[in-house]
Amino acid sequence: MLDIAEELHRWVEQGRDFAVATVVAVGGSAPRQPGAALAVDGDGTAIGSVSGGCVEGAVYDLCVQALEDGKTVVERFGYSDEDAFAVGLTCGGIIDILVTPVRGGVFPAALAAAVSGEAAALARVVDGPADLLGQALLVRPDGSYEGKLGGHPELDRTAAAEARAMLDAGRTGAVEIGEDGSRCGQPLTLLVESSVPAPRMIVFGAIDFAAALVRVGKFLGYHVTVCDARPVFATPARFPEADEIVVDWPHRYLESTEVDGRTVLCVLTHDAKFDVPLLKTALKLPVAYIGAMGSRRTHEDRNERLRGVGVTELELARLRSPIGLDLGARTPEETALSIGAEIVANRRGGSGVSLTGAHTPIHHDGTRRPDGRIGSVA
């Protein structure tokens, strides 16, 4: 639901009643991930998507019904080829959809937090006792929460703790707990949607390739910073789409700025006096991606220099160099596309190979953590 928070927040401010259908679970090659939503207001206006078109009509009708009867339901849609007119997913996947009318509760606060860029998690019951279905909590980073799920007194506290853990990791997904708040008893499933500030992309080196990469980074949803020690090149006129431009030595800036497990670092300076101290610092940080531009000869020389200043082989193994996927790129725009593609593959656990003739999944279930392992979808 938080993926369409801006539009829904406007509806709340305008006093509109609406119902929201949210993807809560997927199987196979489903087109949208948990958290994707479609909403319908009392006038029949629709925004968002849960399937890319396959079952939108049927889900729209469910939202209209929810507005009429005020009931929350969960519906499953899967592949069907027995009836040409049956509602189903042509991709062969399965999706479970939670449809709920939105009238007050914690939803306005959750939407306001998402629109303002405030970190918060919305936890909703998507499987369990009928009287709990759709009940929600809004959980803050400090563990405080609004709302009430009902049931056992411990349930809210346990749900808030689980949601806070998901929020800390910036993840959206399902968690299972017991109805009484423990890991025992009748299982109860929560969908936790995390709303967190945009992840950071820091581009080091104010060159023409950086200008193209800034545009790709913004398109992918990153908060993009350009850093260069040369004030004549690091200017708003050269990088109008960057969120921030910093004139400083790259390693000094990286030592002082805030990064996390979603941050990507793109080193485009390919100059040893900048690269070596910068990468020595970067390779010790728990960030999602570190890539460095340069030829293969530059790469080998840079690695030797890094070993000479104490960088370990384990740390060097984290470095993506030469940066980007092999697309045969030549122009700044093509190179930026190859870098962006590698960042997405690293984030989602993709192989980077062509899907034609491959036997790999089209949609991946996990993200690649900074340690290289695959975790839950963010």
N, C-alpha and C positions, 0 to 999 in steps of 0.2 A: 504493500500500500504506500509505503514511503517513497516509491519511485515516481509517484504522481502527486507528491505532497504539495507542491506549489499551487497546482490547480485546485486541489481539494481544500487547501487553506483559504483560497478565495471563496469557494462555495460556503465554507463555514462562516466567514465574515459577512457573506451576503444572506445568511440565514436559511440556506437551502437544505432540504432533506435529501439524503442520497444513500445509496447502498453500494458496497464495495465487494467485488469478487477478487480474492487473492489466491495465487498459486501457493499451496502449502506443501506439496510433495510432488516429485516427478520420478518417472521411470523410463528407461530407454532413451530414445533420441527426441526428448521433449523440447519444444521450441523456446520456452521461457523457464526461468529458474524460480525457486521459491522467493516470494516477496513481490513478484510481478503482479500488477493489479489492473482491473477495469472497473470503472465507477459509472453509475447512472443516477442522475438526479430526478426530481419529481416531474420535470418537464420532458424527460426522455433523452436529455443530452448525455452523451457518453464520451468518456476520455479513457485513455490507457488501452492496454492489451494484455491478454493472458495466454494467447496461443499463436499470435501472428496471423490470425484470420480463420483458422480451422474451426473453432467452436465459439467464436465471438457471439454469434447470433443466439445460440442456446444460453450462453452465460448472461447475455443482456436480458433475456427473458427471466432468468433466475433473479437478477437484480430488481427488475420491475416487480416480481412476485414478492420479494423481501420487503420492498417499500410498502406494498399493500397489506401484507399480513404481519410484518414485524418479526418474522422468524428467521433464525440463523440456520443454515444448512451446509452440509459438505457433499459435493457431487464429484464423481469420478468420470473422466472422459478418457477413452482409449481408442485404439485403432479398430475400424470396422470396415470390411469390404464385402460383407454379405448383402448389404442393402445400399444401393447407390445413393439413397437419400438419407441414410442414417448419419447422425452427428458423430464425428470421430476425428482423430488426428491422422492425417495422411502420412505423417512422418513415422508412424508406428509406435510412438511413445504413449505414456500414460501420465495424466496430470490429475491431481486432486485439488478441487477449488473450494475455498471457504467463502460463502456468500453471507454477508451480514448487513443489516441496516445500521447506519451510523447516526445516532441521535444523542449527542452529549457524551458523557463518560470521559475517558482519558484521551479520546481520539483528537479533539481540537488541540490539546497541549502537545501531543505527539507530532501533529502536523506543523504546529508553530515551531517546535524544536528543529524539525528537519529543514524547514524553510530558512531559519536563521543560522543554520550551520552548527547548531548546538549538538553535542554528543548526547544521545539518548537511545534507549532500546524499547521497542513495543513488543510485549510478550502476550500472545493470544492462545487460548485453548483451541486446538484444531481437531483433537480426537480425545474422547473420554465421555463422561456422563452428559446426557443431553442438557441438563440444567447449567452446565459449565461451558458449553460450546460457545465460542466467540468472546467469552469474558477476557478482559485485558488488564495488563499492568503497564505503566510507563516507568521505566527504570533509569535513574541517573548514574553517572560515572562513580559517584561516591556511595552508591548502594541504596540510596533513598528511593522511594517509589510512591506512585499515586495509583489509585484504583484498588479493586478487590476481585479476586477470582472466585471466592466463595469456598464452601467445603471446609476441610480441616484447617484450623488456625495456622498450622505450620506451612500450608501450601503456598501462601503468598510469599513468605520469607524465602522458601526454597526456590520458588519460581524467580524471584528477584535476584537471588544469588546466581542462578544459572544464566539469567539474562545479562547480568553484569559481566560475567566471564565472557560471554559472546561479544558484548559491547567493547570490552577491553581489547579483543582481537579484531574488532571491526567486522565481525562476521554476521551473516544472516543464515538461518537454518533451523532445523527442528531439534528439540531436546525432549527426552522422555523422563518423567518422574512418576512417583506414585501419587495416587489421589490424595493421600494424607500428608504429602510433602516429602515422603521418604522415597527410597529406591525400591521399596517393597509395596505390596498391595496392588490394586488395580492400576494398570498403566494409564498415564495421561500424557498426551503429547502437546508441546507448546511450539508455536512458530515464533521465533525471535527475529525481529527485523531491527538491525542496527543502523542508526543514522549517525554518521561521523563526518567530521570535516573532510574535504577532498584530500586524497593522498598527495604527497609532494613529489614533483619532478624537479631536480636541480640540474641545470645544464651548465657545465663549466666550459668556457671558451666562447667569446662573442664573435662567432664567425658566421658565414652565410649558411652553413649547414645547421647551425644552431637556430637561426630564424625559422627554417622549415620545421625543425624538431619542436620548437615552441608551439607551432600550429597543430602538429600531430598530438602533442601532449595535452593541449587544451581540448582537442576533439575527444581524447580518451578519458577526460574528466579529471585531469591532474591540476593542482595548483602549481604553476610553473615559475621557477626562479632562474634567472640567468646571472651567472657570476663570472667576472673577469677582472684582472688586476689593471687593465688598461682603460682609463676613463674615456678615451677618444672613441673606443669601440662599444663599450657597455652603455648605451644610451637608449632612452625611450623611443627615439625616432627610428632606431634600427630594429627595435623589438617591441612594437606597439601592442602586441597581444600577450606579452609576458605579464604575469601578476606582480612580479617584483624584479628589479634589476639591482644588483649589488656590485659595487666596485671595491674589490678587496682581493688579496691573494687567496686563491681557492682553498688551500689547506687551512688557512687561518679562519676563513668563513665557515668551513665545514666543522671545525673544532668548536665554534661558538653557536651554531644554529641547532635547532631541534629537528631530529629525524626519528622515524619509527620503523616498524616492520613492514610498512607499505611504501616507504620512500624509495624512489629510483634515482640513481646517480648516473649521469651521462657525461663522460669526460671527453670533450672534443678538442682540447688544446693541443694534443700530440706534440708537446714540447717538454723535454725531460725536467726542466727547472720548475715547471708547474706540476707535471704529471706525478713525479716520484713522491714528493711530500704529500700531495693530495691523495694518491692511491694508498700510500702507507697508512694514512688516517682512515680512509674509507673502508679498507678491507678488514678493519677491526670493528666496524659498526654493524649492528643487527638490522641492516636494511634489506629490502626485497631484491634489489638488482643493482649491479655495478658494471658498467660497460665503458670501454675506452676505445677511441678512434685511433687508427693508424694502420700502416702497412704491416705485413707479416714480419718484415725486417725490424720495423719500429717496435712491434710487439715483443720480439725476442730480446731486443736491446733493452726495452723497458723492464721486462721480467728480470733480466740480469741485474739491472740497477736496483730493482726492488729487493731482490735477494741480498744485495750488498748492504742494504739498510735494515736488514733483519726481518723482512716479510717472509713468512713460512710458506711451504708448499701448499698446506691446507688453505691458507688465506689466498694464495694465488689461484687456487682452483675455483674460487668464487668469481674471478674476473672474467667477464665476457669481452674478449678481445681477439681479433678485430671485432668491433661492436656491430650488432645487427645480424639478420639472417641473410643467406645467400640468395638474393633476388637478381643479381646482376646489376645492381643499382649504380647509376653514374651521377645523376643530378642531385642537388641538395634535397629536393622533394622526394625522389626515389630512395635516397639514403635514409631520410627521416622515416619513411614508410617501413623500411627494413628494420630500423631500430625499434619503432613502435610495435611491429609484428613480433620481434623477439621478446619485448617486454610483456606482451599479452601471452605469448606461449609460455614464458617463465611463470607468469602469474597463474595461469589456468592449468599448467601441466601438459601443454600440447607438445607434439614432437617437432613441429615446424615443417614436416614433409607435406607434399601435395596430397590432397584427399583423393584424387583420382588414382584408382588402383591400390589405394592403401586399405588396410584392415583396422584402422584406428577409429575410435569414436569421433563423431563430428562435434558433439558437445561433451566437455570434460566435467567430471563431478567435483574436482578439487582445485585448490590453489597450491602453487609451489611455495613453501615457506622459505625464509632466509637460509635455513640449513639444508635446503635442497629437497626435503621430503614433501609429499603431497598431503594437504589437509583439506578441510571442508571448504565449500564455496563461500567466498566473501561477498 
